[in-house]
Amino acid sequence: MAANLKSLAKDTAIYGLSSIIGRFLNYLLVPLYTIKISAASGGYGIITNVYAYVALLMVILTYGMETTFFRYANKTDENPNKVYTTTLISVGFTSLLFILLVLGFLPTVAGLMGYAQHPDYIGVMAVCVAIDAFTAIPFAYLRYKRRPVKFASLKILNILMLIGLNLVYYILLPSLYAKYPDTIGAIYDPSVGAGYVFYINLFCSAFMIFALYRELFGFKYKFDWSLLKRMLSYSWPILVLGIAGILNQTADKILFRFVYKRPDVDTQLGIYGAASKIAMIMAMITQAFRYAYEPFVFGKSQDKDNRATYAKAMKFFVIFTLFAFLAVMAYMDILKHIIGRDYWEGLKVVPIVMAAEIMMGIYFNLSFWYKLIDKTIWGAYFSGIGCFVLICVNIIFVPYFGYMACAWAGFIGYATAMLFSYFVGQRQYPINYPLKSIFVYIILAGILFAAGQLTPIHNVWLRLIYRTVLLAIFVAYMVRHDIPLREIPVINRCFKK
């Protein structure tokens, strides 16, 4: 048992590290895009909008088959190789069909999406997302075979290639083109602009097919129609839940171009998308917390009904994310340089989007109860209700308040899902969360945040020092009441005799 937990912790650390490093490296493209693509051009708004569609389509085109593959490959009465190849053929067929449909009706599809002048963007990204959906299955196979090192290496390699090619096409080639237009013009056209983002993505996605050669060839393909029907009956609820979940993250960016009927729609969407990227620091931090803390929770819980452990996990999750929120806001004068100066007017959405991310994390922690009692349909209900609220707020208020309505829509949508999950959960699977202690932290964080934002200090360095002191107050309270220095790794060595 101990060996299995140790192996699980090791694999989780590798997967988690690769995911966090990957997201961080990908994050480095934000300053490049926002500096090289001006807000006024609307190019970054187009990138934001198209990638929102990509995220949604990835969920649809994989239709829960990654999770379903794991479920059926581990059944004792199923042949793992047959399960894998059946899954691969199914997802491969639907991905190919998607490409043919989009390319066959490309002018119509591009027009409906508002890209009649750039149908190539839609065609390229359609092929790209289909390839990514297809390769998601061999990546799942690597996880099934417990090959985390190859999985992580390929994921990071893909992002390094992405960054490298972006540096070439947005920094190196433009400077060379200015000196040698005739020569460099053969491989670079400045008029393509934001389009290179999509072409580079396609190249990197296609490369992954070759990198996964051993997971795609070298064995006999077997397709079992009856097996596929059983798998699809298992996967469709996962698909519904996945669509609701991803719409909570992308609906605002998809709807914006339809409901904000103004000439500067792409400019405004670009500003919102760029500013939201700063708030995504919270997403990376919460993900790191989950990867670090989940193995601890399950490793320590010898019995499956350890409700005290789940309550404690929730409290520390809230403390950790509130600290991250205050840290980001305290050093916004530094962090804002992640994006181009053209996009700084959108920084006012950062605290709202970060607060929404915190509630999404709380909702994730609350999801334990319906997973433990095998009633995951509740997750679909809560995500669906939250998504409906988010979409309604966007449709009603974006025409009047622009991207600020998008930020508040996410906040309200996640708050709705979170509250429904809590109150229903307390009836179905009661957990005694330390609400009083949690609310004290929330109130303290709110007071410190307000003090940092409302106190007029014009000197940047003095402002940073003042906000650092406020952050230290939160840390001092945290150490005094819940996380003594003796329990913090590395620091605790100073207390050992």
GULORO-375616 format. One record per atom (N, C-alpha, C): residue in three letters; x, y, z. Coordinates in steps of 0.2 Angstrom, whole numbers, plus 5000, padded with zeros to 4 digits. Atoms other than C-alpha are relative to their C-alpha. Layout:
<pts>
ALAXYZ;...
</pts>
This chain:
<pts>
MET500449945000;MET500050005000;MET500450065000;ALA499549944999;ALA501450125005;ALA500450014993;ALA499750005006;ALA502350084989;ALA499650034994;ASN500449975005;ASN500850124978;ASN499950075001;LEU500149934999;LEU500550284987;LEU500650044998;LYS499349965001;LYS502450334985;LYS500050014992;SER500049995007;SER502250294966;SER499550054997;LEU500549955002;LEU500650394965;LEU500350075001;ALA499749934998;ALA501550544973;ALA500550024995;LYS499449995005;LYS503050524961;LYS499750024994;ASP500349985006;ASP501950524946;ASP499650065000;THR500449934999;THR500850664952;THR500450064999;ALA499549955000;ALA502350764955;ALA500350024993;ILE499849995007;ILE502950744937;ILE499550034996;TYR500549975004;TYR501350774929;TYR499850075002;GLY500149934998;GLY501050924940;GLY500550054998;LEU499449965002;LEU502750994937;LEU500050024993;SER500049995008;SER502550974918;SER499550054999;SER500649965002;SER500851054918;SER500250075003;ILE499849934997;ILE501451204929;ILE500550034996;ILE499549985004;ILE503051224920;ILE499750024993;GLY500249995007;GLY502151214903;GLY499550065000;ARG500449945000;ARG500851344908;ARG500450065001;PHE499649944999;PHE502151454914;PHE500450024994;LEU499749985007;LEU503151444898;LEU499650034995;ASN500549985005;ASN501651464888;ASN499850085002;TYR500249934997;TYR501251624899;TYR500550054997;LEU499549965002;LEU502851694893;LEU499950034993;LEU500249975006;LEU502051724876;LEU499650065000;VAL500549944999;VAL500851854883;VAL500450064999;PRO499649945002;PRO502151994884;PRO500250014993;LEU499849995007;LEU502751954867;LEU499450024996;TYR500649995004;TYR501051954859;TYR499750085002;THR500349934998;THR500452114869;THR500550064998;ILE499549955002;ILE502052204865;ILE500150014992;LYS499950005008;LYS502252154846;LYS499350014997;ILE500649995003;ILE500352164843;ILE499650055004;SER500349944997;SER499552334847;SER499349985002;ALA500750014998;ALA497952344856;ALA499550024995;ALA500449975005;ALA497252454843;ALA499949964993;SER500050055006;SER497552324829;SER499449955001;GLY500550054998;GLY496352204838;GLY500249934999;GLY499750065001;GLY497552064834;GLY499949955006;TYR500050044994;TYR497652004852;TYR499249985002;GLY500750014999;GLY495752014853;GLY499849944996;ILE500150055005;ILE495651894838;ILE500349935003;ILE499750064997;ILE496851774847;ILE499649985006;THR500450024994;THR495851774863;THR499449974998;ASN500650035002;ASN494251744854;ASN500149934997;VAL499950065003;VAL494851604843;VAL500249945005;TYR499850054995;TYR495751514857;TYR499549985005;ALA500650024996;ALA494151514867;ALA499649954996;TYR500350055004;TYR493351424853;TYR500449935000;VAL499550065000;VAL494851304853;VAL499949965006;ALA500150034993;ALA494651264872;ALA499349965000;LEU500750035000;LEU492751224869;LEU500049944995;LEU500050065005;LEU493051114854;LEU500449945002;MET499650064997;MET494451014863;MET499549965004;VAL500450044996;VAL493150964875;VAL499549964996;ILE500550035005;ILE491850924861;ILE500349944996;LEU499750055005;LEU493050824850;LEU500349945004;THR499850064996;THR493750714864;THR499449975004;TYR500750024997;TYR491950694871;TYR500149955006;GLY499950044994;GLY492550614887;GLY500349944999;MET499750075002;MET493450474879;MET500749995004;GLU499350014996;GLU495150504889;GLU499849975007;THR500250034993;THR494250464906;THR499749934998;THR500350075002;THR493250324897;THR500549954999;PHE499450055001;PHE494850244891;PHE500349985006;PHE499750024994;PHE495550244908;PHE499549955004;ARG500550044996;ARG493950164915;ARG500049934997;TYR500050075003;TYR493850024902;TYR500649964999;ALA499450035001;ALA495649994900;ALA500249965006;ASN499850034993;ASN495749944919;ASN499549955002;LYS500550054998;LYS494249834918;LYS500349934999;THR499750065000;THR494749654921;THR499749964994;ASP500350045006;ASP493549584907;ASP500150044993;GLU499949975006;GLU494149704894;GLU500849994998;ASN499350005003;ASN495749694882;ASN500250075000;PRO499749935000;PRO496749854885;PRO500250034993;ASN499849985006;ASN497449854868;ASN499450024995;LYS500649995004;LYS495749834860;LYS499650075002;VAL500349944998;VAL495049974871;VAL500450064997;TYR499649945003;TYR496450094866;TYR499950014993;THR500149995008;THR496350064847;THR499350024998;THR500749985002;THR494450074847;THR499950075002;THR500049934999;THR494650244856;THR500350044995;LEU499649975004;LEU495950294845;LEU499750014993;ILE500450005006;ILE494950254829;ILE499450045001;SER500649964999;SER493350334836;SER500250075000;VAL499849924999;VAL494250504841;VAL500350024993;GLY499749985006;GLY495250494825;GLY499550014994;PHE500549995005;PHE493750474814;PHE499650065001;THR500449944999;THR492750614822;THR500450064999;SER499549945001;SER494250734822;SER500150014992;LEU499949995007;LEU494450694803;LEU499450034997;LEU500749975002;LEU492550724800;LEU500050075001;PHE500149934998;PHE492650884809;PHE500450054995;ILE499549965005;ILE494150944798;ILE499650014993;LEU500450005007;LEU493150894782;LEU499450055000;LEU500649964999;LEU491550984788;LEU500250075000;VAL499849934999;VAL492451144793;VAL500350034993;LEU499749985006;LEU493551154777;LEU499550004994;GLY500450005005;GLY492151104766;GLY499550065000;PHE500449955000;PHE491051244772;PHE500450065004;LEU499649954997;LEU492451364777;LEU499850075000;PRO500349935001;PRO491751524770;PRO499450025005;THR500650004996;THR490151494779;THR500150005007;VAL499850014993;VAL490851444796;VAL500450065002;ALA499649944999;ALA492151594795;ALA499550065001;GLY500549945000;GLY490651714791;GLY499650005007;LEU500450014994;LEU489651644806;LEU500450025006;MET499649984994;MET491051674818;MET500350075000;GLY499849935001;GLY491351844811;GLY500750014997;TYR499450005003;TYR492951804802;TYR500049994992;ALA500050005007;ALA492451824784;ALA500650024996;GLN499449985003;GLN493951914780;GLN500749965001;HIS499450044998;HIS495151794788;HIS499849925001;PRO500250075000;PRO494451614784;PRO500649955001;ASP499450044999;ASP496251554784;ASP500149985008;TYR500050004993;TYR496251584803;TYR499649945003;ILE500550064997;ILE494751464806;ILE500249944997;GLY499850065003;GLY495351334794;GLY500649975003;VAL499450024997;VAL497051324802;VAL499949975007;MET500150024993;MET496451314820;MET499549945000;ALA500450065000;ALA495151184815;ALA500449944999;VAL499650055001;VAL496451074809;VAL500549995006;CYS499650004994;CYS497551114824;CYS499649975006;VAL500450034994;VAL496151074837;VAL499849934999;ALA500150075001;ALA495750914828;ALA500649955001;ILE499450044998;ILE497550854829;ILE500149995007;ASP499950004993;ASP497650904847;ASP499549955004;ALA500550054997;ALA496050804851;ALA500249934999;PHE499750075002;PHE496750654842;PHE500649985004;THR499450024996;THR498450654851;THR499850005007;ALA500250014993;ALA497550674867;ALA499949935003;ILE500050074998;ILE497250484867;ILE500649975001;PRO499350034998;PRO499050434865;PRO500350035006;PHE499849974994;PHE499450554878;PHE499749975006;ALA500450044995;ALA498150464889;ALA500349935001;TYR499750065000;TYR498950304884;TYR500750005004;LEU499449994996;LEU500650364891;LEU499950005007;ARG500149994993;ARG499850404907;ARG499749935003;TYR500250074999;TYR498950224907;TYR500649965001;LYS499450045000;LYS500650144904;LYS500550035005;ARG499549974995;ARG501450254918;ARG500650024997;ARG499449975003;ARG502650344907;ARG500050075001;PRO500149934999;PRO502550514915;PRO500650044998;VAL499449965002;VAL504350564910;VAL499950024992;LYS500149995007;LYS503950544891;LYS499450054999;PHE500649965000;PHE502250624894;PHE500250085001;ALA499849944998;ALA503050774903;ALA500550034995;SER499549975005;SER504450794890;SER499750024994;LEU500349985006;LEU503350794875;LEU499650075001;LYS500449944999;LYS502250924883;LYS500450065000;ILE499649944999;ILE503651044888;ILE500450014993;LEU499649995006;LEU504551014871;LEU499550044995;ASN500549975004;ASN502951064862;ASN499950085001;ILE500049934998;ILE502851224872;ILE500650044998;LEU499349975002;LEU504751264869;LEU500050014993;MET500049995007;MET504451244851;MET499650064998;LEU500549955001;LEU502951354851;LEU500350075002;ILE499749934998;ILE503951494861;ILE500650014995;GLY499549995005;GLY505451474849;GLY499850034994;LEU500249975007;LEU504551494833;LEU499650075001;ASN500349934999;ASN503551644840;ASN500550055001;LEU499549954999;LEU505151724845;LEU500350014993;VAL499849995007;VAL505751694827;VAL499650044996;TYR500449965004;TYR504251764819;TYR499750075002;TYR500249944998;TYR503851904830;TYR500650055002;ILE499449964999;ILE505651964834;ILE500550004995;LEU499450015005;LEU507051894823;LEU499850024993;LEU500249995007;LEU506151894806;LEU499850074999;PRO500249935001;PRO505352064808;PRO500650054999;SER499449965000;SER507052144812;SER500549984993;LEU499650025006;LEU507952044797;LEU499650034994;TYR500449985006;TYR506452094785;TYR500250074999;ALA499949935001;ALA506852274788;ALA500650014996;LYS499349995003;LYS508652254782;LYS500049964993;TYR500050045006;TYR508352114769;TYR499349984998;PRO500750025002;PRO506552114763;PRO500049954994;ASP500150055005;ASP506852024747;ASP500249935002;THR499850074998;THR507751874755;THR499549975005;ILE500450024995;ILE506751864771;ILE499250004998;GLY500750005002;GLY505151894762;GLY499749944997;ALA500250075002;ALA505151714756;ALA499749965005;ILE500350044995;ILE504751654773;ILE499650045005;TYR500449964995;TYR503951804782;TYR499750064996;ASP500449955003;ASP502551924777;ASP499750045006;PRO500349974994;PRO502252064790;PRO499350015000;SER500749995000;SER500452084784;SER499649945003;VAL500350054997;VAL500051914791;VAL499850015007;GLY500149984993;GLY500251984809;GLY499849955004;ALA500250054995;ALA499251884822;ALA499949934997;GLY500150075003;GLY498951744809;GLY500649955001;TYR499450054998;TYR500751674813;TYR499949965006;VAL500150034994;VAL500151634830;VAL499649934998;PHE500350065002;PHE498951504822;PHE500449954996;TYR499650055004;TYR500151434809;TYR500549975004;ILE499550034996;ILE501451404822;ILE499749955005;ASN500350054996;ASN500251314833;ASN499849944996;LEU500150065004;LEU499751204819;LEU500649964999;PHE499450035001;PHE501551164815;PHE500249965006;CYS499850044994;CYS501851114833;CYS499649945002;SER500550054999;SER500251014835;SER500249944995;ALA499850065005;ALA500750914819;ALA500649965002;PHE499450034998;PHE502450884825;PHE499949945006;MET500250044995;MET501650794840;MET499849934998;ILE500150075003;ILE501050654829;ILE500649964998;PHE499450035001;PHE502750614824;PHE500449985006;ALA499750014993;ALA503350624842;ALA499749945003;LEU500450064997;LEU502050494847;LEU499949944995;TYR500050065005;TYR502450374833;TYR499949935003;ARG500050074997;ARG502750224845;ARG499349995003;GLU500650014997;GLU501050254853;GLU499450004994;LEU500550005005;LEU500150264836;LEU500149944995;PHE499850065005;PHE501050124826;PHE500449955003;GLY499750054997;GLY501849964829;GLY499649955004;PHE500550054997;PHE500349864835;PHE499449994996;LYS500650025004;LYS498849784828;LYS499450045002;TYR500649974998;TYR497249894827;TYR499449965000;LYS500650044999;LYS495649814833;LYS499550055002;PHE500549964999;PHE494049904832;PHE499449965002;ASP500550044997;ASP492549834843;ASP499450055000;TRP500649955000;TRP490849924839;TRP499649995006;SER500450014994;SER489949844854;SER500450035006;LEU499649974995;LEU491349904865;LEU500050085000;LEU500149925001;LEU491250084858;LEU499350025002;LYS500749974998;LYS489350094861;LYS500050005008;ARG500050004993;ARG489650044879;ARG500550065003;MET499649944997;MET491050174881;MET499750074999;LEU500349935001;LEU490050314873;LEU499450015005;SER500549994995;SER488650274885;SER500350025007;TYR499649984994;TYR489950304899;TYR500250074999;SER499649945001;SER490750454891;SER499550064999;TRP500449945002;TRP489250564886;TRP499850055006;PRO500149964995;PRO488850624904;PRO500750055002;ILE499349964999;ILE490750674905;ILE500050064995;LEU500049945005;LEU490550774889;LEU499550065002;VAL500549954998;VAL489050864896;VAL500350055005;LEU499749964994;LEU489950914912;LEU500650044997;GLY499449975003;GLY491550954902;GLY499850074996;ILE500249945004;ILE490551074890;ILE499850065005;ALA500249954995;ALA489751164905;ALA500650035004;GLY499449984996;GLY491451174914;GLY500450054996;ILE499649965004;ILE492351244899;ILE499750074998;LEU500449945001;LEU490951364895;LEU500150065005;ASN499949954994;ASN491151444912;ASN500750044999;GLN499449975001;GLN492951484907;GLN500050044993;THR499949975007;THR492751534888;THR499350044998;ALA500749975003;ALA490851594886;ALA500150074999;ASP500049935001;ASP491251774889;ASP500450024994;LYS499649995006;LYS492651774876;LYS499749984993;ILE500450025006;ILE491551684863;ILE499450054999;LEU500649965001;LEU490051794866;LEU500150074999;PHE499849925000;PHE490951964867;PHE499950034993;ARG500149975007;ARG491051984848;ARG499350004997;PHE500750005002;PHE489251944846;PHE499550055003;VAL500549964997;VAL488452054859;VAL500350075001;TYR499749934999;TYR489752204860;TYR500050034993;LYS500149975007;LYS489152294844;LYS500350074999;ARG499649945001;ARG490552424842;ARG500649994996;PRO499450015005;PRO491952454830;PRO500649975003;ASP499450024996;ASP493252424843;ASP500049945004;VAL500150064996;VAL492652254848;VAL500649965001;ASP499450044999;ASP494252164845;ASP500550035004;THR499649974996;THR495252294853;THR499849995008;GLN500350014993;GLN494152284869;GLN500149935002;LEU499950074998;LEU494252094869;LEU500749995001;GLY499250014999;GLY496152104867;GLY500250025007;ILE499849974994;ILE496252214882;ILE499849965006;TYR500350044994;TYR495152104893;TYR500449935000;GLY499650075000;GLY496051944887;GLY500750015003;ALA499349994997;ALA497752014891;ALA500050025007;ALA500049994993;ALA497352084908;ALA499849945004;SER500250064997;SER496451924912;SER500649955001;LYS499450044999;LYS498151834909;LYS500450015006;ILE499749984994;ILE498851924924;ILE499749965006;ALA500450044995;ALA497451844934;ALA500149935000;MET499950075001;MET497851674927;MET500649985005;ILE499550024996;ILE499351684939;ILE499749965006;MET500450044995;MET498051624952;MET499849934998;ALA500250065002;ALA497551484941;ALA500649955001;MET499450044999;MET499351424941;MET500249985007;ILE499850014993;ILE499551444959;ILE499549955003;THR500550054998;THR497951354963;THR500149934998;GLN499850065002;GLN498451214952;GLN500649975003;ALA499550034997;ALA500051194960;ALA499849985007;PHE500350034994;PHE499151184977;PHE499749945000;ARG500450065001;ARG498051054971;ARG500549944999;TYR499650065001;TYR499450944964;TYR500449995006;ALA499650014994;ALA500450964980;ALA499549975006;TYR500450024994;TYR498950944993;TYR499649944999;GLU500450065001;GLU497850814984;GLU500349935002;PRO499750064998;PRO499150674986;PRO500049995008;PHE500050004992;PHE499250725005;PHE499449985003;VAL500650014998;VAL497450725007;VAL499849925000;PHE500250075001;PHE497150555000;PHE500549955003;GLY499550044996;GLY498750485007;GLY499949995007;LYS500150004993;LYS498350525024;LYS499349975002;SER500750024999;SER496550475023;SER500049924999;GLN500050085001;GLN496550285027;GLN499349984999;ASP500750025002;ASP494650285027;ASP499850054995;LYS500249955005;LYS493750355013;LYS499550055002;ASP500549964997;ASP492550445024;ASP500350055005;ASN499649954995;ASN493850565032;ASN499850074999;ARG500349945001;ARG492750715032;ARG500450065003;ALA499649954997;ALA493850815044;ALA500650024996;THR499549995005;THR495250795031;THR499850054995;TYR500249965005;TYR494250875018;TYR499850075002;ALA500249944997;ALA493651015029;ALA500750045001;LYS499449974999;LYS495451055033;LYS500450024994;ALA499749995007;ALA496051045015;ALA499650064997;MET500449945002;MET494651175011;MET500350065003;LYS499849944996;LYS495251295025;LYS500750024997;PHE499449985002;PHE497051285019;PHE500050034993;PHE500149985007;PHE496551305001;PHE499850075000;VAL500249935000;VAL495651465005;VAL500650055002;ILE499449964998;ILE497151535015;ILE500550014995;PHE499550005005;PHE498351495002;PHE499850044994;THR500249965005;THR497351574988;THR499950075001;LEU500149934998;LEU496951724998;LEU500750045000;PHE499349975000;PHE498851755001;PHE500250014993;ALA499849995007;ALA499151734982;ALA499650064997;PHE500449945003;PHE497751864978;PHE500350065003;LEU499749944997;LEU498551984990;LEU500750024998;ALA499349995002;ALA500251954984;ALA500050034993;VAL500149975006;VAL499751984966;VAL499850075000;MET500249935000;MET498852144970;MET500550055003;ALA499549964997;ALA500252204981;ALA500550024995;TYR499549995004;TYR501452194967;TYR499850014993;MET500349995007;MET500352244952;MET500450054996;ASP499649965003;ASP501552384949;ASP500649974996;ILE499550045003;ILE502852254944;ILE499749954995;LEU500350055004;LEU501752124937;LEU499650034993;LYS500349975006;LYS500852244925;LYS500450004994;HIS499650005006;HIS502352244914;HIS500049934996;ILE500150065004;ILE501952064909;ILE499650014993;ILE500449985006;ILE500752144896;ILE500250074998;GLY499849945003;GLY501052284884;GLY499650065003;ARG500349944997;ARG500652464890;ARG499450024997;ASP500749995004;ASP499252474877;ASP499449975004;TYR500550044997;TYR498352344888;TYR499850025007;TRP500049994993;TRP498552424905;TRP499350025002;GLU500649974998;GLU496852504905;GLU499549945002;GLY500550054998;GLY496052334908;GLY500249975006;LEU499750034994;LEU497052294924;LEU499450005005;LYS500550004995;LYS495452344934;LYS499649935000;VAL500450064999;VAL494752174930;VAL500449945004;VAL499650054997;VAL496152074938;VAL499849985007;PRO500250024993;PRO495552074956;PRO499349964999;ILE500750035000;ILE493752024950;ILE500149934997;VAL499950065003;VAL494451884939;VAL500449955005;MET499650044995;MET495651824952;MET499549975006;ALA500550024995;ALA494151814965;ALA499649954997;ALA500450055004;ALA493151714952;ALA500449935000;GLU499650065000;GLU494651594951;GLU500049975007;ILE500050034993;ILE494651574970;ILE499449965001;MET500650044999;MET492851524970;MET500049944995;MET500050065004;MET493151404955;MET500449955004;GLY499650054996;GLY494451324966;GLY499749975006;ILE500450024995;ILE493351314981;ILE499449954998;TYR500550055003;TYR491951234970;TYR500449944998;PHE499650075001;PHE493351104965;PHE500049965006;ASN499950044994;ASN493651064983;ASN499349975002;LEU500750024998;LEU491751054986;LEU499849944996;SER500250055005;SER491650934972;SER500149935003;PHE499850064996;PHE492350794984;PHE499349965001;TRP500650044997;TRP490550754991;TRP499749964995;TYR500450045005;TYR489650704975;TYR500549954996;LYS499550065003;LYS491250604969;LYS500049945005;LEU500050054995;LEU491250514985;LEU499449955000;ILE500650045000;ILE489450454984;ILE499849984993;ASP500150025007;ASP489550424965;ASP499450034997;LYS500649965003;LYS488250554960;LYS500350064997;THR499749955004;THR489250654948;THR499650044996;ILE500549965003;ILE487650714940;ILE499950075003;TRP500049944997;TRP487650844953;TRP500550054997;GLY499549965003;GLY489250914946;GLY499750034993;ALA500349975006;ALA488350934929;ALA499550055001;TYR500649954998;TYR486851024937;TYR500450075002;PHE499749944997;PHE487951144947;PHE500450044994;SER499649975005;SER489151184932;SER499550034995;GLY500549975004;GLY487651204921;GLY499650065002;ILE500349944997;ILE486751324932;ILE500550065000;GLY499549955000;GLY488351424934;GLY500150034993;CYS499949985007;CYS488651424916;CYS499450044997;PHE500649965002;PHE486851484912;PHE500050075003;VAL499949934996;VAL487051634925;VAL500550044996;LEU499549975003;LEU488651674917;LEU499850034993;ILE500249985007;ILE487951684899;ILE499550055000;CYS500549955000;CYS486451784904;CYS500350065002;VAL499749944998;VAL487551914913;VAL500350034994;ASN499649985005;ASN488651924898;ASN499550034994;ILE500549985005;ILE487151944886;ILE499750075002;ILE500449944998;ILE486252074896;ILE500450065001;PHE499649944998;PHE487652184902;PHE500650024996;VAL499449985004;VAL489152174890;VAL499850064995;PRO500149945004;PRO488252294878;PRO500150065003;TYR500049944996;TYR488252424891;TYR500650015004;PHE499449994995;PHE489752394902;PHE500749974997;GLY499450035003;GLY490952304890;GLY500349945004;TYR499750064997;TYR492252184896;TYR500050005008;MET500150004992;MET491952234915;MET499449955001;ALA500550054999;ALA490352134913;ALA500249934999;CYS499750075001;CYS491351984907;CYS500349985007;ALA499750014994;ALA492351994923;ALA499549985005;TRP500550014995;TRP490852004934;TRP499649944999;ALA500450065001;ALA489951874925;ALA500349945002;GLY499650064997;GLY491351744929;GLY499950005007;PHE500150004992;PHE491251804947;PHE499349975002;ILE500750024998;ILE489351784948;ILE499949924998;GLY500150075003;GLY489351614938;GLY500349955005;TYR499750044996;TYR490651534949;TYR499750005007;ALA500349994993;ALA489851604965;ALA499449965000;THR500650045000;THR488251524960;THR500149935000;ALA499950075000;ALA488951354956;ALA500349985007;MET499750014993;MET489951364973;MET499549995005;LEU500650004995;LEU488451404983;LEU499649945000;PHE500550065001;PHE487351274976;PHE500349945002;SER499750064998;SER488651144978;SER500149995008;TYR499950004993;TYR488951194996;TYR499349985004;PHE500650014996;PHE487151195002;PHE499749934998;VAL500250075002;VAL486651034992;VAL500449955004;GLY499650044997;GLY488150954998;GLY499949995008;GLN500250004993;GLN487750995016;GLN499449955002;ARG500650044999;ARG486150895014;ARG500249934998;GLN499950065003;GLN486850755004;GLN500649965004;TYR499450024998;TYR488550735012;TYR500350055005;PRO499749954996;PRO488850845027;PRO500750005002;ILE499349994997;ILE490550915031;ILE500150065004;ASN500049944996;ASN490951025045;ASN500650054999;TYR499549965002;TYR491951155036;TYR500150065006;PRO499949954995;PRO492751285048;PRO499850074998;LEU500249945004;LEU491751425041;LEU500250075004;LYS499849944997;LYS492051555055;LYS500750024999;SER499349995001;SER493951535053;SER500150034993;ILE500049985007;ILE493751545034;ILE499850074999;PHE500249935001;PHE492751705035;PHE500450055003;VAL499549954997;VAL493951785046;VAL500650024996;TYR499449995005;TYR495351765033;TYR499750044994;ILE500349965005;ILE494151825020;ILE499950075001;ILE500149934998;ILE493751985029;ILE500650035001;LEU499349974999;LEU495552015034;LEU500350014993;ALA499749995006;ALA496051995016;ALA499750064996;GLY500449945003;GLY494652115010;GLY500250065003;ILE499749944997;ILE495252245023;ILE500750024997;LEU499349985002;LEU497052235018;LEU500050024992;PHE500149985007;PHE496552234999;PHE499850074999;ALA500349935000;ALA495552395002;ALA500550055002;ALA499449954997;ALA496952475012;ALA500550014995;GLY499550005005;GLY498152434998;GLY499850044994;GLN500349975006;GLN497052504984;GLN499850075001;LEU500349934999;LEU496252654992;LEU500550055003;THR499549954997;THR497752735001;THR500450034994;PRO499749975006;PRO498452864989;PRO500750015002;ILE499349995000;ILE500352844988;ILE500250004993;HIS499849995007;HIS501052914972;HIS500749974998;ASN499350035001;ASN502852854974;ASN499949924999;VAL500150075002;VAL502952674966;VAL500349965006;TRP499750044996;TRP504252614978;TRP499750005007;LEU500349994993;LEU503452684994;LEU499349965000;ARG500750045001;ARG501752604987;ARG500249925001;LEU499850075000;LEU502652434985;LEU500249985008;ILE499850014993;ILE503452445003;ILE499350005004;TYR500649994996;TYR501752495010;TYR499649934999;ARG500450065001;ARG500852345002;ARG500349945002;THR499650064997;THR502252225007;THR499850005007;VAL500250004993;VAL501852275025;VAL499349975001;LEU500750035000;LEU500052235022;LEU500049934999;LEU500050075001;LEU500452075015;LEU500349965006;ALA499650034994;ALA501652035030;ALA499549995006;ILE500550014994;ILE500152065042;ILE499649944999;PHE500450075001;PHE499151925033;PHE500449945002;VAL499650054999;VAL500651815034;VAL500149995008;ALA500050004993;ALA500851855052;ALA499449975004;TYR500650034997;TYR499051815056;TYR500049924998;MET500050075002;MET499251655046;MET500449955004;VAL499550044996;VAL500751595055;VAL499850005008;ARG500250004993;ARG500051645072;ARG499449955002;HIS500650034999;HIS498451555070;HIS499949934997;ASP500250075003;ASP498551405058;ASP500749974997;ILE499450035003;ILE500351385050;ILE500650025004;PRO499449984997;PRO501651395063;PRO500749984996;LEU499450005004;LEU503451415056;LEU500349935001;ARG499850064999;ARG503851245064;ARG499849954995;GLU500350055005;GLU502751155051;GLU500150024993;ILE499949985007;ILE503351245036;ILE500749974997;PRO499450045003;PRO504551135025;PRO500650054999;VAL499449965000;VAL506351205025;VAL500150045006;ILE499949964994;ILE506051335038;ILE500049965006;ASN500050044993;ASN505651205051;ASN500749975002;ARG499350034998;ARG507451145050;ARG500450055005;CYS499749954995;CYS507951305060;CYS499849995007;PHE500350024993;PHE506851235075;PHE500349945002;LYS499850074998;LYS507651065075;LYS500650015005;LYS499450004996;LYS508851035089;LYS500649964998;
</pts>
